[in-house]
Amino acid sequence: MTLLNWLAVVVVILTIAALIKRYETRLVLFTAGLVLCLMSLQPMDAFNGFAKSMTNSGLIMGICASMGFAYVSSYTKCDQHLVALLSKPIRGLGIFLIPVCTAVTMFVNVAIPSASGCAAAVGSTLIPVMLRAGIRPAAAAAAVMMGTYGGVISPGSAHNVYIAKISNMEIMDFIALHLPFSCVIYAIGIVGILVMCLIFRDKGEATDNIQISTEHEQIHIERPNPIYAFVPLIPIVILVLGNTCVPIIKMGVAQAMVLGAVLTLIITRVNPQDFSKSFFNGMGKGYGNILGIIIAAGVFAQGLRSAGLIDTFIAVLRESNDIARWGGSLGPWFLGTITGSGDAATFAFNEAVTPHAASFGMDVPHLGALAFLAGALGRTSSPIAGAMVIVAGIAMANPIEVAKRTIVPCFISTVVLALIIV
């Protein structure tokens, strides 16, 4: 390795340290990329990388439209009708409320791909149900937190959109590719969270005397409307049917989300002006919050390329695809756990390393899926993740205690993933 390579390693370590300290993710990644380009005497590479990532039409359409639809689902309260409808049949299951609530959260998370948004919507309904059944607060929060992994198969997930783009695949084809692996992780998560709660002896006597935080309290819906509850699933149903048995309605993710939004307006008959504002506010949030990280990760990856660190890393990976297998799984999981976000590590890895997968005997879709799924498991393990703070806050539990119940199933899932996905 050259002196420039070693200096780049120092910058990477400082970048990780800044992310652990919870500094603003986009600022950290952009600054690190710019510093690396300056060290390489190629400062324009950083700005060119920024400009290139800003105008990636495939990503902009899918991600922004998905966020717009998520916002109108929340504005119309259709997401809460879905949660309320799913929660009604599961009361009175005792300790088995834990795996059932995890499975319900996973299902809802497919329709509401934001982990934090799903945690708030589901947690405010299911956590009180579990507490009244005598389940300890940390276990109730952990059951919902484990379920926030379910969004990995959502067409609205930014990672599915991004990896499908760099793999030259349709989004639904990429989801179909990693669906079997994701289902294995679902099973490990559902069973694992139950086992952990049994080990911690988290089931007590049923009671109506419970304490929950009202900070994330949602409107309680006694009689959920089945039609409203179906609304958040409309784009997913359109995409699945269009790509399987009804090819006449086959369309892209952005088109399905916009059509879903139009049907939502027709069904709910809310104020069209406020509805429109909500949809476009969601699109803006999608660009600023999600694409912002992708853009900053692109600058960081360009800095690594300019410093020659990517070429050095690829040369090491060529020696053994086992290094790539474990680097692409344990790396994003570890960084997701200590930073509270699977996005920064996953986008950076998939921007810088995954396109070169063929150089070390792998393919782009599988390596991209490995990093994506492992990063999501890391976020689910983290006591400082946004969704973790929300569920712990609703249950009035210590996030560390909640993380104690999710980290073991997530780590086991990461190891299994590395063994089966490539």
N, C-alpha and C positions, 0 to 999 in steps of 0.2 A: 504494500500500500504506500502511496505517495504522502508527502506532507499535507497536501490539500485534502486527501482522503481522511487523514486523521483529524484535521481541523473540522471537516464536515461531520465526523462522528461526534465531536464535542458539541457542535451545534444541535445535532439530533438529540443528544442527552439533555441539553439545556431546554430544548423544545418539549421533551417529555416531562421534565421537571415543571415547566410553566403550565402544562396541561393539568398535571397533578394538583398544582396550586389553584386550579380553577380560573386561570386567566382566560380572557375571551378567546374562544377557539379560533375564530377566523383571523383575529389579530396575530395570534401566536404563529399560526401556519404561514400567513403571508409574510410576516417579519422574518421568520426563519428562512423561507425561500429566497427573499430579497437579499439577506445577508450572505447566503450561499452563492448566489449569482454575483454579488459584489466581490466575494473572495475569489471567485473564478474569473474575475475581470470581464464578465459578460452581463452587466446590469440589465440590458434590454431583454434578456431571456425571461426575467421575472415578469416584466410588463407584457411581453408577448404571450406568455403563458396565461396571464390574467385575462387578456383580451380574447384569447382562443376559447377559454372555458366559459366566458360570459355568453357566448353566442351559440352554444350547443343546442340546436333546435329540438332534437329528440328528447333531451333531458328537460328542457324548459316546458315543453308541452305536457309531458306526462306528470312531472312533479307538481307544477303550478296548478294544473287542472284538478289533480287529486286533492291538494290542499284546499282549493276552492270548494270542492264537494264536501270535504270534511267540515268546513266552516258552516255550510248551510245545513248539514245534518245536525250540527250542534245548535244553530240558531233556531231551527224548527222543533227542537227537542226530540227529533226522531231517534237519535242515539239513545236517549233515556227511555223511550218506549221500548226499544229493542232490549235493553238491559232489564227493564222491569218485567217484560214478557218472559224472558229466559229465567229470571230468578224465582218466579212464582211456584213452579213445580218442585223446587229442590229444598224447600223448607222442611225441617224435621229429619234430616239424614244423619245427624250426629257428627261423628268424626269424619264421615265420608263426605260431609260438606266441603272439606278441604280440597280433595282432588276434583270434585264436581265443579266447585267455584273456579278452580284453575282452568278446567276445560272450557267452562262458559266464557271466562275472560279471553282465552285463546281464540274462541270463535268470534267474540265481539271485536277483538283486536284486528281481525282480518278486515272487518268493515270500517274500523277506526284505527288506521295504521300508526297513528301517533301513540307512543307508549305512555306519555304523560297524560294525553287526552283520554285514552282508554282507562288509565288508572283512576282518573278523577270520576269518569262516568260510571265505571263498574264498581269502584271502591266505595263510593257513597251509598250504593245499594246493597252490595253483597257483604261488605265488612260488618255492618250492623246485624245482618242475618246470622253470620257466623258467631259474633259476640254473644247474641242472645241464645245461641245453641250451646254456650259454655266454652267456646274455643278461645284460647288466649289471644290477646291483641297482636302479638308478634306473629303468631301463626296465621291469623286471619289476613294480616297485611301480606305475609309471604305467599299465601295462596293466590292472591290477586297479582302480586308482583311476578310470580313465576308465569302467570298467564299472559303477561305483556310480551312474552316471546312469540306469541301466536302470529303477530303481524308480518313475520318473515315470508309468508306465502301471499301477502296482499299485493295485488297489482299496483296499489298506490304507494308501496314502499319505494323510497328514493333509491335504495340499493338495488332492488330488482330492475328498476328502470336503467340505472347506470351500468350494471354488469351486462344486461342484455344489449345495451348500446355498444360496449367495447367488445362484446362477443359476436356482434352482427347477427343477433337472434331477435325473434319476436319476444316480447315480455312474457307472454303466456307460455311460450316454449321453454324459456329459461326457468320459470316457476315449476313447470312440469318436470324439468331435469332435476331440480333439487327437492321436489316434493317428497319422494321416498325418504331421503335423509332427514328432512324436517319432521316428518311423521315419527321417525325413530326418536328424535330429540323430544318431541311432544310427549311420547310415551314415557321416556325417562324422566321428564320433568313432572308429569302428573303422578307417577308412582313415587318418584324421589321425594317430592314435597310431602306426601303422606307419610313416608317412612321417617323423614326428618322430624315431622311433628309428633309422630309416635315416640321417637327417641327422646324428644324434649318433654313428653307427657303434656301435650298442649290441650287436652280435652278435660274440661271440668263440668260442673253442674250448669244446666240451662238456667238462665235468669233474664229478667226484663230490666234489671238495674245495670245499665251499661253507660259508658262514657265515650263519646266520639267528638272529634273536632268538627266544628261547623264551617271551618274556613273553605272547604271544598264541597260543601253541602249542595246537592242538586234538588230540584223540585221533585217531591215524592209523587209518583204516579200510581194511584191505587188500581185503576183499570186501564192497563195499556191497550192502545189501539193496534190490532195486529197489522193493519195496513201501514200505519206510521212506522211500526217496528220493522216492516219489510223494506222501507225506503233506503236505509243505509246499505242494504245488500244489492240494490238494483244494478249498479255498475259491475259488480262481481258476477252476478247472474248473467248479464249481457255478455261479458267477456268469456265466461266459461262456456255458455251455450254457443256463442259465435265461433269459438275455437274447437268445438266438438261436434255436436249434432245438428246445429242450425247455422250452417255457414253463411246463409243469406244476411244474418245480422252481425257478421264478423266486422270488427272495427278496432281502432287503436284505443289505448288507455285514455288519452285525452278526450276523444270523441265520446267514449262511454261515460266518463265523468260529467261532461257537459250535458249529455242526454239525461243522465241520472238527476242532475240539478234541475233541468226543465221539468221532468216528471215529478220531482219533489215539490216544486212550486205549484204544479197543477193539483197534486194530491192534498197538500197542506193548506193551500189558498191563503198564505200569509201575505203581508204587505210586499208587493213586488219590488218597491224601491229599496226597502231595508234588506230584502233578500238579495238583490243585486249587489248592494254595498258589501254584504257579508261574503258573497262569493268572490268578489274581486279583492277584498281585504285578505281573504285566505290565499288567493293566488300571489299577492304581494308578499305575504309571510312565507309562502313556499319558496319564492325566489330569494328573499333576504336571508332566511334562516337555514334552508336546506341547500339550495344552490350556492349560497354564500360559502358554506363549508366546502362544497365541491370545488369552487373556484379557488379558494385559499389553499386547499389540498393540491390543486393543480400547480399553483405557484411553488409550493413546497417541493413537490415531485420534480418540477423543472430545475429547482436549485440543486437537488440531489443529482440530477443528470448532469448539470453543468459542472458540478464538482467531481464528477467521475465516480461517485459512490455507487450509483446504480449498476454501472458496468462491472465494478468490483464485486458487488453482491451477486449479480447474475453469474459471474465466473465461479463463485463459491457454490451456488446452487446447482451448477452443471455437474459438480462432482457427485452429487447424490440427491435424488428427489425426496429422500427422507428428510433432508434439511428443509426443503420447501414445504413438505407436508406439515412438519411440526412448527416451522416458522410462521406459516400461514394460518395456523390454528391457535397455538398457545400464545403467539405474539399479540394478535388482536384481542384475544380473551384477556390476557394480562393487562394490556393497556386500557381496555374497556372497563375492567374492574377497578383499576387504580385512578382512572380519570372520571369515571361516571358516564362516559359516552363511548359508544361503539363506533360513532360516525367518523371522528377524526382519524383514528388508527386505520379503520377499514377503507375509507376513501383514499387515504394516502397510500396504503399498500396496493389497492387495486389500480390506482393511477400509475404508480411507479413500477411495480413488480409484475402484476398479473398479465399485462400485455406481452411479456416475454416468456410466458409459461412454456411455450414450445421449445425454448432453448434448454430447458432442463427436464424434458420428457413428460410434461403435463399439458393440459389444455386450459384455455382461458376460462370457459364457463365453470369448470369444476374448481379451479383454484380461486376464482372470484367468489363462488358460492361458499367455499371453505372459510375464507376470510370474513365474509359477510355474516354467516351463521355464528362463527366463533365470536366475532365482535358483539353481536346481539346477546350472546350468552354472557359475555363479560359485563355488559351494561346491566343485565339482570342480576348479576352477582354483586354489583357495587352498592355499598351503603350510601354513596353520595350521588347516585343517579337521580335525575329529576323525578322519575316515576316512583322511585323508592322513597324519596322524601314525601311525596304526596300520599302514598298508601300508609306509610308510618305515621304521618300527620293525622290522617282520618282515624286510624285505630288508636292514636295516642300511644304509640310504641316507639322504642329506641330503634333507629334504622340499623344499628349494628346487630341488634338481636334479630331483626328481620333478615338481614344478610346472612346470618349464621345458618338460616334454614334454606336459603336459595343457593349458596355458593357451592355446596358439595354436589347437588344434582347438576349444576351448570358446569362444574369442572369435569365431572364424569362424562357429561354430554360432549364436551369439547374433545376429550380423548377419544371417545367412540367415533365422533365425527371425523377426526384425523385418520382413523383406521379404516373407515368405510367409504369415504367420499372420493378418494383418488386411488 
